[in-house]
Amino acid sequence: MTQIIDPHLHFFDLQKGQYQWLVGSSPPAWPNLDKIRQNHGLAQLVLGDDLCLAGLVHIEAGFDNQNPATELKWLATQISTLPYKAIAYIDMTQAPKDFCAQLQPLLDNTNFIGIRDISEGPDANKLLHPNVATNLAVLAEHDLVFEAQFELHHDSVAKHLSVVCQQLPKLQVVINHSGFLQQDTKWQGGLQLMAQCRNVAIKFSGQEHVNNHLDSHTLLAVLIAAFGDERVMFASNYPVCLMRDDYANVWHHYRQLVDDDTLWGKLSYHNAKRVYRL
């Protein structure tokens, strides 16, 4: 049995959390939404006999964006049998004083490891806001991770963020969902700008979010060519991956992409263990 670490998944408790993006008046127009819009936890992470989940990174899911510490407290009641780290939500554009005030209670949680503030589509320009660089410096001071979720074809954003990353070498940045690479966009420049920063890693995940995505073998080759084999991580994006496949099939698909056991170990376990200090 081979151990894996899943560095990008979400647990839901629809009775205790808010999740307005999922259960509100304008839910996403996703396939299989009914499978996603349910409670999800460790019990649903079934892999089969050949793989064993040895750790995970929980990415904020909108449990309570006004008080992100509540999601961390709830997670502590849900995960007791596995090592895990938690990424919380804070608005990265807010005034540094307010950012620090919201960050402070999170620092008391030993599983807290970083922040995500989604900036897909037109929201990518949020990363150009002058407060973002200041707040990223605060994350760097605390040795925290910033989850960058934007499309790499936004060249101006990638250029700006790459400069900030070079100025903050202690800041660990992780690009979510392969930077949403797709065949009909010019992502090559943004990919190279971010890859040249040694403190930036990328997660191979989220292909269900891209209509015209690269085939998996090509995508993996592109990411490894740019970032090397120590800054790429397989991740499930569970339960959003249910748009296209179940949890076990996602991971078995990843396993079939890699013939070399040493490379598989890096992409499925060791890189995530190092980046997220699990």
TORVEXZA-306424 format. One record per residue (C-alpha): chain; x, z, y; residue number from 1; residue in one letter. Coordinates in nm, 2 decimals, always signed. Layout:
N
r mivex->A; px->X; pz->Z; py->Y; bakol->NUM; voti->A;
...
This chain:
278
r mivex->A; px->+0.00; pz->+0.00; py->+0.00; bakol->1; voti->M;
r mivex->A; px->+0.14; pz->-0.11; py->+0.34; bakol->2; voti->T;
r mivex->A; px->+0.10; pz->+0.11; py->+0.64; bakol->3; voti->Q;
r mivex->A; px->-0.02; pz->-0.04; py->+0.97; bakol->4; voti->I;
r mivex->A; px->-0.08; pz->+0.09; py->+1.32; bakol->5; voti->I;
r mivex->A; px->-0.37; pz->-0.06; py->+1.52; bakol->6; voti->D;
r mivex->A; px->-0.28; pz->-0.05; py->+1.89; bakol->7; voti->P;
r mivex->A; px->-0.61; pz->-0.18; py->+2.03; bakol->8; voti->H;
r mivex->A; px->-0.95; pz->-0.06; py->+1.92; bakol->9; voti->L;
r mivex->A; px->-1.25; pz->+0.12; py->+2.06; bakol->10; voti->H;
r mivex->A; px->-1.48; pz->+0.39; py->+1.93; bakol->11; voti->F;
r mivex->A; px->-1.84; pz->+0.42; py->+2.06; bakol->12; voti->F;
r mivex->A; px->-2.09; pz->+0.70; py->+2.06; bakol->13; voti->D;
r mivex->A; px->-2.39; pz->+0.55; py->+2.23; bakol->14; voti->L;
r mivex->A; px->-2.57; pz->+0.88; py->+2.24; bakol->15; voti->Q;
r mivex->A; px->-2.29; pz->+1.07; py->+2.42; bakol->16; voti->K;
r mivex->A; px->-2.12; pz->+0.80; py->+2.63; bakol->17; voti->G;
r mivex->A; px->-2.25; pz->+0.57; py->+2.90; bakol->18; voti->Q;
r mivex->A; px->-2.12; pz->+0.22; py->+2.81; bakol->19; voti->Y;
r mivex->A; px->-2.32; pz->+0.05; py->+3.08; bakol->20; voti->Q;
r mivex->A; px->-2.14; pz->-0.28; py->+3.02; bakol->21; voti->W;
r mivex->A; px->-2.27; pz->-0.28; py->+2.66; bakol->22; voti->L;
r mivex->A; px->-2.62; pz->-0.11; py->+2.68; bakol->23; voti->V;
r mivex->A; px->-2.71; pz->-0.18; py->+3.04; bakol->24; voti->G;
r mivex->A; px->-2.93; pz->-0.45; py->+3.18; bakol->25; voti->S;
r mivex->A; px->-2.67; pz->-0.72; py->+3.16; bakol->26; voti->S;
r mivex->A; px->-2.48; pz->-0.69; py->+2.82; bakol->27; voti->P;
r mivex->A; px->-2.22; pz->-0.95; py->+2.73; bakol->28; voti->P;
r mivex->A; px->-2.35; pz->-1.27; py->+2.57; bakol->29; voti->A;
r mivex->A; px->-2.15; pz->-1.22; py->+2.26; bakol->30; voti->W;
r mivex->A; px->-2.22; pz->-1.34; py->+1.90; bakol->31; voti->P;
r mivex->A; px->-2.31; pz->-1.06; py->+1.67; bakol->32; voti->N;
r mivex->A; px->-2.38; pz->-0.82; py->+1.96; bakol->33; voti->L;
r mivex->A; px->-2.60; pz->-0.61; py->+1.74; bakol->34; voti->D;
r mivex->A; px->-2.31; pz->-0.53; py->+1.51; bakol->35; voti->K;
r mivex->A; px->-2.10; pz->-0.42; py->+1.81; bakol->36; voti->I;
r mivex->A; px->-2.37; pz->-0.23; py->+1.99; bakol->37; voti->R;
r mivex->A; px->-2.36; pz->+0.06; py->+1.75; bakol->38; voti->Q;
r mivex->A; px->-2.17; pz->+0.38; py->+1.70; bakol->39; voti->N;
r mivex->A; px->-1.82; pz->+0.31; py->+1.57; bakol->40; voti->H;
r mivex->A; px->-1.55; pz->+0.55; py->+1.45; bakol->41; voti->G;
r mivex->A; px->-1.28; pz->+0.60; py->+1.18; bakol->42; voti->L;
r mivex->A; px->-1.53; pz->+0.57; py->+0.90; bakol->43; voti->A;
r mivex->A; px->-1.59; pz->+0.20; py->+0.99; bakol->44; voti->Q;
r mivex->A; px->-1.22; pz->+0.11; py->+0.97; bakol->45; voti->L;
r mivex->A; px->-1.21; pz->-0.01; py->+0.61; bakol->46; voti->V;
r mivex->A; px->-0.91; pz->-0.21; py->+0.51; bakol->47; voti->L;
r mivex->A; px->-0.90; pz->-0.24; py->+0.13; bakol->48; voti->G;
r mivex->A; px->-0.64; pz->-0.13; py->-0.12; bakol->49; voti->D;
r mivex->A; px->-0.34; pz->-0.32; py->+0.01; bakol->50; voti->D;
r mivex->A; px->-0.33; pz->-0.19; py->+0.37; bakol->51; voti->L;
r mivex->A; px->-0.34; pz->+0.17; py->+0.51; bakol->52; voti->C;
r mivex->A; px->-0.42; pz->+0.27; py->+0.87; bakol->53; voti->L;
r mivex->A; px->-0.14; pz->+0.51; py->+0.97; bakol->54; voti->A;
r mivex->A; px->-0.21; pz->+0.54; py->+1.34; bakol->55; voti->G;
r mivex->A; px->-0.41; pz->+0.39; py->+1.62; bakol->56; voti->L;
r mivex->A; px->-0.43; pz->+0.35; py->+2.00; bakol->57; voti->V;
r mivex->A; px->-0.78; pz->+0.39; py->+2.14; bakol->58; voti->H;
r mivex->A; px->-0.85; pz->+0.18; py->+2.45; bakol->59; voti->I;
r mivex->A; px->-1.10; pz->+0.31; py->+2.70; bakol->60; voti->E;
r mivex->A; px->-1.45; pz->+0.18; py->+2.64; bakol->61; voti->A;
r mivex->A; px->-1.65; pz->+0.29; py->+2.95; bakol->62; voti->G;
r mivex->A; px->-1.75; pz->+0.63; py->+2.80; bakol->63; voti->F;
r mivex->A; px->-1.76; pz->+0.78; py->+3.16; bakol->64; voti->D;
r mivex->A; px->-1.56; pz->+0.59; py->+3.42; bakol->65; voti->N;
r mivex->A; px->-1.63; pz->+0.85; py->+3.69; bakol->66; voti->Q;
r mivex->A; px->-1.47; pz->+1.12; py->+3.47; bakol->67; voti->N;
r mivex->A; px->-1.23; pz->+0.95; py->+3.22; bakol->68; voti->P;
r mivex->A; px->-1.12; pz->+1.29; py->+3.08; bakol->69; voti->A;
r mivex->A; px->-1.45; pz->+1.32; py->+2.91; bakol->70; voti->T;
r mivex->A; px->-1.37; pz->+1.03; py->+2.68; bakol->71; voti->E;
r mivex->A; px->-1.04; pz->+1.19; py->+2.58; bakol->72; voti->L;
r mivex->A; px->-1.21; pz->+1.52; py->+2.50; bakol->73; voti->K;
r mivex->A; px->-1.47; pz->+1.34; py->+2.29; bakol->74; voti->W;
r mivex->A; px->-1.20; pz->+1.14; py->+2.11; bakol->75; voti->L;
r mivex->A; px->-1.03; pz->+1.47; py->+2.01; bakol->76; voti->A;
r mivex->A; px->-1.35; pz->+1.56; py->+1.82; bakol->77; voti->T;
r mivex->A; px->-1.35; pz->+1.22; py->+1.64; bakol->78; voti->Q;
r mivex->A; px->-0.99; pz->+1.18; py->+1.52; bakol->79; voti->I;
r mivex->A; px->-0.83; pz->+1.46; py->+1.33; bakol->80; voti->S;
r mivex->A; px->-0.66; pz->+1.29; py->+1.03; bakol->81; voti->T;
r mivex->A; px->-0.44; pz->+1.02; py->+1.20; bakol->82; voti->L;
r mivex->A; px->-0.18; pz->+1.01; py->+1.47; bakol->83; voti->P;
r mivex->A; px->-0.33; pz->+0.85; py->+1.78; bakol->84; voti->Y;
r mivex->A; px->-0.28; pz->+0.78; py->+2.15; bakol->85; voti->K;
r mivex->A; px->-0.55; pz->+0.72; py->+2.41; bakol->86; voti->A;
r mivex->A; px->-0.56; pz->+0.48; py->+2.70; bakol->87; voti->I;
r mivex->A; px->-0.80; pz->+0.59; py->+2.98; bakol->88; voti->A;
r mivex->A; px->-0.97; pz->+0.42; py->+3.27; bakol->89; voti->Y;
r mivex->A; px->-0.88; pz->+0.46; py->+3.63; bakol->90; voti->I;
r mivex->A; px->-0.94; pz->+0.21; py->+3.91; bakol->91; voti->D;
r mivex->A; px->-0.59; pz->+0.09; py->+4.00; bakol->92; voti->M;
r mivex->A; px->-0.69; pz->-0.03; py->+4.34; bakol->93; voti->T;
r mivex->A; px->-0.80; pz->+0.31; py->+4.48; bakol->94; voti->Q;
r mivex->A; px->-0.60; pz->+0.51; py->+4.73; bakol->95; voti->A;
r mivex->A; px->-0.29; pz->+0.67; py->+4.58; bakol->96; voti->P;
r mivex->A; px->-0.41; pz->+1.02; py->+4.67; bakol->97; voti->K;
r mivex->A; px->-0.74; pz->+0.96; py->+4.48; bakol->98; voti->D;
r mivex->A; px->-0.56; pz->+0.79; py->+4.19; bakol->99; voti->F;
r mivex->A; px->-0.33; pz->+1.09; py->+4.15; bakol->100; voti->C;
r mivex->A; px->-0.63; pz->+1.33; py->+4.16; bakol->101; voti->A;
r mivex->A; px->-0.80; pz->+1.14; py->+3.88; bakol->102; voti->Q;
r mivex->A; px->-0.48; pz->+1.11; py->+3.68; bakol->103; voti->L;
r mivex->A; px->-0.39; pz->+1.48; py->+3.69; bakol->104; voti->Q;
r mivex->A; px->-0.64; pz->+1.62; py->+3.44; bakol->105; voti->P;
r mivex->A; px->-0.56; pz->+1.34; py->+3.20; bakol->106; voti->L;
r mivex->A; px->-0.20; pz->+1.45; py->+3.18; bakol->107; voti->L;
r mivex->A; px->-0.30; pz->+1.78; py->+3.01; bakol->108; voti->D;
r mivex->A; px->-0.41; pz->+1.58; py->+2.71; bakol->109; voti->N;
r mivex->A; px->-0.13; pz->+1.54; py->+2.46; bakol->110; voti->T;
r mivex->A; px->-0.27; pz->+1.21; py->+2.32; bakol->111; voti->N;
r mivex->A; px->-0.31; pz->+1.05; py->+2.66; bakol->112; voti->F;
r mivex->A; px->-0.05; pz->+0.76; py->+2.70; bakol->113; voti->I;
r mivex->A; px->-0.17; pz->+0.53; py->+2.98; bakol->114; voti->G;
r mivex->A; px->-0.43; pz->+0.35; py->+3.19; bakol->115; voti->I;
r mivex->A; px->-0.63; pz->+0.03; py->+3.16; bakol->116; voti->R;
r mivex->A; px->-0.82; pz->-0.13; py->+3.45; bakol->117; voti->D;
r mivex->A; px->-0.97; pz->-0.46; py->+3.33; bakol->118; voti->I;
r mivex->A; px->-0.88; pz->-0.75; py->+3.56; bakol->119; voti->S;
r mivex->A; px->-1.01; pz->-1.06; py->+3.38; bakol->120; voti->E;
r mivex->A; px->-1.13; pz->-1.38; py->+3.55; bakol->121; voti->G;
r mivex->A; px->-1.17; pz->-1.34; py->+3.93; bakol->122; voti->P;
r mivex->A; px->-1.09; pz->-0.97; py->+3.90; bakol->123; voti->D;
r mivex->A; px->-0.73; pz->-1.07; py->+3.83; bakol->124; voti->A;
r mivex->A; px->-0.67; pz->-1.06; py->+4.20; bakol->125; voti->N;
r mivex->A; px->-0.72; pz->-0.68; py->+4.18; bakol->126; voti->K;
r mivex->A; px->-0.36; pz->-0.67; py->+4.06; bakol->127; voti->L;
r mivex->A; px->-0.25; pz->-0.81; py->+4.40; bakol->128; voti->L;
r mivex->A; px->-0.40; pz->-0.51; py->+4.58; bakol->129; voti->H;
r mivex->A; px->-0.13; pz->-0.32; py->+4.76; bakol->130; voti->P;
r mivex->A; px->-0.24; pz->+0.01; py->+4.61; bakol->131; voti->N;
r mivex->A; px->-0.17; pz->-0.12; py->+4.26; bakol->132; voti->V;
r mivex->A; px->+0.21; pz->-0.13; py->+4.29; bakol->133; voti->A;
r mivex->A; px->+0.21; pz->+0.23; py->+4.43; bakol->134; voti->T;
r mivex->A; px->-0.01; pz->+0.36; py->+4.15; bakol->135; voti->N;
r mivex->A; px->+0.20; pz->+0.18; py->+3.89; bakol->136; voti->L;
r mivex->A; px->+0.50; pz->+0.37; py->+4.03; bakol->137; voti->A;
r mivex->A; px->+0.31; pz->+0.69; py->+3.96; bakol->138; voti->V;
r mivex->A; px->+0.25; pz->+0.58; py->+3.60; bakol->139; voti->L;
r mivex->A; px->+0.62; pz->+0.51; py->+3.57; bakol->140; voti->A;
r mivex->A; px->+0.71; pz->+0.85; py->+3.70; bakol->141; voti->E;
r mivex->A; px->+0.51; pz->+1.00; py->+3.42; bakol->142; voti->H;
r mivex->A; px->+0.64; pz->+0.76; py->+3.15; bakol->143; voti->D;
r mivex->A; px->+0.30; pz->+0.61; py->+3.10; bakol->144; voti->L;
r mivex->A; px->+0.17; pz->+0.27; py->+2.98; bakol->145; voti->V;
r mivex->A; px->-0.02; pz->+0.02; py->+3.19; bakol->146; voti->F;
r mivex->A; px->-0.25; pz->-0.21; py->+2.99; bakol->147; voti->E;
r mivex->A; px->-0.26; pz->-0.54; py->+3.18; bakol->148; voti->A;
r mivex->A; px->-0.57; pz->-0.73; py->+3.08; bakol->149; voti->Q;
r mivex->A; px->-0.57; pz->-1.06; py->+3.27; bakol->150; voti->F;
r mivex->A; px->-0.53; pz->-1.43; py->+3.20; bakol->151; voti->E;
r mivex->A; px->-0.16; pz->-1.55; py->+3.21; bakol->152; voti->L;
r mivex->A; px->-0.26; pz->-1.87; py->+3.37; bakol->153; voti->H;
r mivex->A; px->-0.31; pz->-1.68; py->+3.70; bakol->154; voti->H;
r mivex->A; px->+0.04; pz->-1.77; py->+3.81; bakol->155; voti->D;
r mivex->A; px->+0.03; pz->-1.58; py->+4.14; bakol->156; voti->S;
r mivex->A; px->-0.08; pz->-1.26; py->+3.96; bakol->157; voti->V;
r mivex->A; px->+0.18; pz->-1.30; py->+3.69; bakol->158; voti->A;
r mivex->A; px->+0.45; pz->-1.36; py->+3.95; bakol->159; voti->K;
r mivex->A; px->+0.36; pz->-1.05; py->+4.15; bakol->160; voti->H;
r mivex->A; px->+0.32; pz->-0.83; py->+3.85; bakol->161; voti->L;
r mivex->A; px->+0.65; pz->-0.94; py->+3.70; bakol->162; voti->S;
r mivex->A; px->+0.83; pz->-0.84; py->+4.03; bakol->163; voti->V;
r mivex->A; px->+0.66; pz->-0.50; py->+4.02; bakol->164; voti->V;
r mivex->A; px->+0.77; pz->-0.46; py->+3.65; bakol->165; voti->C;
r mivex->A; px->+1.13; pz->-0.54; py->+3.74; bakol->166; voti->Q;
r mivex->A; px->+1.12; pz->-0.29; py->+4.02; bakol->167; voti->Q;
r mivex->A; px->+0.98; pz->-0.02; py->+3.78; bakol->168; voti->L;
r mivex->A; px->+1.20; pz->-0.04; py->+3.47; bakol->169; voti->P;
r mivex->A; px->+1.06; pz->+0.29; py->+3.34; bakol->170; voti->K;
r mivex->A; px->+0.70; pz->+0.15; py->+3.34; bakol->171; voti->L;
r mivex->A; px->+0.58; pz->+0.02; py->+3.00; bakol->172; voti->Q;
r mivex->A; px->+0.34; pz->-0.26; py->+3.05; bakol->173; voti->V;
r mivex->A; px->+0.14; pz->-0.41; py->+2.76; bakol->174; voti->V;
r mivex->A; px->-0.05; pz->-0.74; py->+2.80; bakol->175; voti->I;
r mivex->A; px->-0.38; pz->-0.73; py->+2.62; bakol->176; voti->N;
r mivex->A; px->-0.53; pz->-1.01; py->+2.41; bakol->177; voti->H;
r mivex->A; px->-0.24; pz->-1.25; py->+2.41; bakol->178; voti->S;
r mivex->A; px->-0.29; pz->-1.30; py->+2.78; bakol->179; voti->G;
r mivex->A; px->-0.60; pz->-1.51; py->+2.69; bakol->180; voti->F;
r mivex->A; px->-0.39; pz->-1.82; py->+2.62; bakol->181; voti->L;
r mivex->A; px->-0.60; pz->-2.13; py->+2.56; bakol->182; voti->Q;
r mivex->A; px->-0.53; pz->-2.49; py->+2.52; bakol->183; voti->Q;
r mivex->A; px->-0.69; pz->-2.62; py->+2.84; bakol->184; voti->D;
r mivex->A; px->-0.50; pz->-2.39; py->+3.09; bakol->185; voti->T;
r mivex->A; px->-0.15; pz->-2.38; py->+3.22; bakol->186; voti->K;
r mivex->A; px->-0.03; pz->-2.04; py->+3.10; bakol->187; voti->W;
r mivex->A; px->+0.34; pz->-2.13; py->+3.03; bakol->188; voti->Q;
r mivex->A; px->+0.47; pz->-2.02; py->+3.37; bakol->189; voti->G;
r mivex->A; px->+0.29; pz->-1.69; py->+3.36; bakol->190; voti->G;
r mivex->A; px->+0.39; pz->-1.62; py->+3.01; bakol->191; voti->L;
r mivex->A; px->+0.76; pz->-1.67; py->+3.09; bakol->192; voti->Q;
r mivex->A; px->+0.74; pz->-1.46; py->+3.40; bakol->193; voti->L;
r mivex->A; px->+0.60; pz->-1.16; py->+3.22; bakol->194; voti->M;
r mivex->A; px->+0.83; pz->-1.21; py->+2.91; bakol->195; voti->A;
r mivex->A; px->+1.14; pz->-1.20; py->+3.12; bakol->196; voti->Q;
r mivex->A; px->+1.06; pz->-0.83; py->+3.20; bakol->197; voti->C;
r mivex->A; px->+1.21; pz->-0.62; py->+2.92; bakol->198; voti->R;
r mivex->A; px->+0.95; pz->-0.35; py->+2.98; bakol->199; voti->N;
r mivex->A; px->+0.66; pz->-0.58; py->+2.90; bakol->200; voti->V;
r mivex->A; px->+0.51; pz->-0.62; py->+2.55; bakol->201; voti->A;
r mivex->A; px->+0.21; pz->-0.82; py->+2.44; bakol->202; voti->I;
r mivex->A; px->-0.07; pz->-0.77; py->+2.18; bakol->203; voti->K;
r mivex->A; px->-0.17; pz->-1.05; py->+1.95; bakol->204; voti->F;
r mivex->A; px->-0.55; pz->-0.99; py->+1.97; bakol->205; voti->S;
r mivex->A; px->-0.87; pz->-1.09; py->+2.13; bakol->206; voti->G;
r mivex->A; px->-0.89; pz->-1.45; py->+2.02; bakol->207; voti->Q;
r mivex->A; px->-1.27; pz->-1.40; py->+2.00; bakol->208; voti->E;
r mivex->A; px->-1.27; pz->-1.39; py->+2.38; bakol->209; voti->H;
r mivex->A; px->-1.12; pz->-1.74; py->+2.42; bakol->210; voti->V;
r mivex->A; px->-1.33; pz->-2.05; py->+2.35; bakol->211; voti->N;
r mivex->A; px->-1.05; pz->-2.30; py->+2.32; bakol->212; voti->N;
r mivex->A; px->-0.78; pz->-2.08; py->+2.17; bakol->213; voti->H;
r mivex->A; px->-0.45; pz->-2.19; py->+2.01; bakol->214; voti->L;
r mivex->A; px->-0.45; pz->-2.18; py->+1.64; bakol->215; voti->D;
r mivex->A; px->-0.31; pz->-1.85; py->+1.51; bakol->216; voti->S;
r mivex->A; px->+0.02; pz->-1.98; py->+1.38; bakol->217; voti->H;
r mivex->A; px->+0.09; pz->-2.16; py->+1.70; bakol->218; voti->T;
r mivex->A; px->-0.01; pz->-1.86; py->+1.91; bakol->219; voti->L;
r mivex->A; px->+0.21; pz->-1.62; py->+1.71; bakol->220; voti->L;
r mivex->A; px->+0.51; pz->-1.86; py->+1.74; bakol->221; voti->A;
r mivex->A; px->+0.46; pz->-1.89; py->+2.12; bakol->222; voti->V;
r mivex->A; px->+0.45; pz->-1.52; py->+2.17; bakol->223; voti->L;
r mivex->A; px->+0.75; pz->-1.45; py->+1.95; bakol->224; voti->I;
r mivex->A; px->+0.95; pz->-1.73; py->+2.12; bakol->225; voti->A;
r mivex->A; px->+0.88; pz->-1.57; py->+2.46; bakol->226; voti->A;
r mivex->A; px->+0.89; pz->-1.20; py->+2.39; bakol->227; voti->F;
r mivex->A; px->+1.10; pz->-1.17; py->+2.07; bakol->228; voti->G;
r mivex->A; px->+0.99; pz->-1.00; py->+1.75; bakol->229; voti->D;
r mivex->A; px->+1.01; pz->-0.64; py->+1.90; bakol->230; voti->E;
r mivex->A; px->+0.77; pz->-0.68; py->+2.18; bakol->231; voti->R;
r mivex->A; px->+0.47; pz->-0.84; py->+2.00; bakol->232; voti->V;
r mivex->A; px->+0.21; pz->-0.63; py->+1.82; bakol->233; voti->M;
r mivex->A; px->-0.09; pz->-0.72; py->+1.60; bakol->234; voti->F;
r mivex->A; px->-0.41; pz->-0.55; py->+1.71; bakol->235; voti->A;
r mivex->A; px->-0.77; pz->-0.57; py->+1.60; bakol->236; voti->S;
r mivex->A; px->-0.98; pz->-0.52; py->+1.92; bakol->237; voti->N;
r mivex->A; px->-1.24; pz->-0.35; py->+1.69; bakol->238; voti->Y;
r mivex->A; px->-1.54; pz->-0.35; py->+1.71; bakol->239; voti->P;
r mivex->A; px->-1.54; pz->-0.65; py->+1.95; bakol->240; voti->V;
r mivex->A; px->-1.36; pz->-0.85; py->+1.67; bakol->241; voti->C;
r mivex->A; px->-1.70; pz->-0.84; py->+1.49; bakol->242; voti->L;
r mivex->A; px->-1.79; pz->-1.13; py->+1.71; bakol->243; voti->M;
r mivex->A; px->-1.59; pz->-1.34; py->+1.46; bakol->244; voti->R;
r mivex->A; px->-1.49; pz->-1.13; py->+1.16; bakol->245; voti->D;
r mivex->A; px->-1.48; pz->-0.78; py->+1.01; bakol->246; voti->D;
r mivex->A; px->-1.20; pz->-0.53; py->+1.04; bakol->247; voti->Y;
r mivex->A; px->-1.04; pz->-0.59; py->+0.70; bakol->248; voti->A;
r mivex->A; px->-1.05; pz->-0.97; py->+0.74; bakol->249; voti->N;
r mivex->A; px->-0.88; pz->-0.95; py->+1.08; bakol->250; voti->V;
r mivex->A; px->-0.59; pz->-0.76; py->+0.94; bakol->251; voti->W;
r mivex->A; px->-0.56; pz->-0.97; py->+0.62; bakol->252; voti->H;
r mivex->A; px->-0.56; pz->-1.28; py->+0.84; bakol->253; voti->H;
r mivex->A; px->-0.27; pz->-1.13; py->+1.03; bakol->254; voti->Y;
r mivex->A; px->-0.09; pz->-1.06; py->+0.70; bakol->255; voti->R;
r mivex->A; px->-0.12; pz->-1.42; py->+0.59; bakol->256; voti->Q;
r mivex->A; px->+0.04; pz->-1.54; py->+0.91; bakol->257; voti->L;
r mivex->A; px->+0.37; pz->-1.37; py->+0.83; bakol->258; voti->V;
r mivex->A; px->+0.58; pz->-1.44; py->+0.52; bakol->259; voti->D;
r mivex->A; px->+0.88; pz->-1.22; py->+0.61; bakol->260; voti->D;
r mivex->A; px->+0.82; pz->-0.85; py->+0.53; bakol->261; voti->D;
r mivex->A; px->+1.06; pz->-0.73; py->+0.79; bakol->262; voti->T;
r mivex->A; px->+0.88; pz->-0.93; py->+1.06; bakol->263; voti->L;
r mivex->A; px->+0.55; pz->-0.81; py->+0.93; bakol->264; voti->W;
r mivex->A; px->+0.67; pz->-0.45; py->+0.96; bakol->265; voti->G;
r mivex->A; px->+0.76; pz->-0.50; py->+1.32; bakol->266; voti->K;
r mivex->A; px->+0.44; pz->-0.67; py->+1.43; bakol->267; voti->L;
r mivex->A; px->+0.20; pz->-0.45; py->+1.23; bakol->268; voti->S;
r mivex->A; px->+0.37; pz->-0.10; py->+1.26; bakol->269; voti->Y;
r mivex->A; px->+0.71; pz->-0.04; py->+1.41; bakol->270; voti->H;
r mivex->A; px->+0.66; pz->-0.21; py->+1.75; bakol->271; voti->N;
r mivex->A; px->+0.34; pz->-0.02; py->+1.81; bakol->272; voti->A;
r mivex->A; px->+0.49; pz->+0.31; py->+1.69; bakol->273; voti->K;
r mivex->A; px->+0.78; pz->+0.27; py->+1.94; bakol->274; voti->R;
r mivex->A; px->+0.58; pz->+0.14; py->+2.24; bakol->275; voti->V;
r mivex->A; px->+0.31; pz->+0.40; py->+2.22; bakol->276; voti->Y;
r mivex->A; px->+0.54; pz->+0.68; py->+2.09; bakol->277; voti->R;
r mivex->A; px->+0.33; pz->+0.75; py->+1.78; bakol->278; voti->L;
